[in-house]
Amino acid sequence: MEYQNEILQNIFWNFNEQEFPSIENFRIALKDYNEKISGKKFSEDLDKPVLKTDKVAIQYEYWDKNIEDIIEPDFLLVADNGEFFTIAELLFKIHNHVYEKLKNDDHHFFEGLQLWTGENPNYPDIPLYFLQQGS
């Protein structure tokens, strides 16, 4: 199956927010944040399918002060509908998974997702996207 090399490059987000108890709370915060940063009405359809797969692996990085090194864990997400991820679901799940490690990290701004085209030994046959992080 073909996957886009880069997705969600046009959405602003900051992973130093709190964990969100529901996707509805996240949607409101995402919309408000984008309008605040861009100064424009947020018109992105958060229910639009953005990734047509039922599973995706995400890799990100953070600085571990205890061992003074960069850690690059990956994790698996499963689409609620068993077919695809919407923009809201994908970002909501990524946020709640990474915010604890990224909330005090210099690189806590979302800058999109980039497809890894090599082999993924942790999750064979599942697309792997790198979380693009900025400071």
Protein Blocks (a to p, Z undefined) as FASTA:
>chain_A
ZZdfbghklbccdfkbccdfbfklmmmmmmmmmmmmnopacfbdfkbcfbdcfbdcdddd
dddfklopadddddddddfklmaccfklmmmmmmmmmmmmmmmgmblccebjaddfbdcf
klghiacddddddZZ
